[in-house]
Amino acid sequence: MKPYAEGCTPSTAAEDELLDGLSALSRALVGITARSLGSLDAEVTLPQYRTLVILASRAPLRTVDLASLLAVHPSTATRMCDRLVRRNLVARRQQSDDRRVAWLTLTDGGKTLVGDVMRHRTAEIRRLLRTADSGRPQTTTDLINALVTAAGEPSEKLWWRHWEESSASP
């Protein structure tokens, strides 16, 4: 099975190498975020955390606008926010002039959680950069691949090989 979508515009070997590196780096960064959440004993899923991050950078938002930014149906965003409101991480507020629209913002607890995770994540990325910089990467692709290696993430080709074998019997 080919890992990439068919029908894409053909790319150069350098573009493919950059794409592979970015794909592997994105896995590493999601892993760093997940570990950051776990280290703080934050009982928040990655999609819920993404919601909090969007609210941290763009609030106040209407549910429909949040749903659009998350690329989910508004009912999905509503249910997610219901959970975050119950955990006192998100607040819903109505304006006196239009009570039909609820505006979403972070609570102090939500703001603290996002800040703590971001600081933890930034420290981990800084550590990766120090490790990757020891080899003095020459190009952007070299830097990305050095970060992937420093994170202990397999290359894109190796990941797809493991993926291919992941359902095989032992």
SULGIDA-V973667 format. One record per helix or strand. SS is the DSSP state (helix for helix, strand for strand). FROM is the first residue (numbers start at 0). LEN is the number of residues. If there is no record, write none. Layout:
SS:FROM:LEN + SS:FROM:LEN
//
This chain:
helix:12:27 + helix:45:13 + strand:60:2 + helix:62:8 + helix:73:13 + strand:89:6 + strand:97:9 + helix:107:26 + helix:139:11 + helix:155:10
//
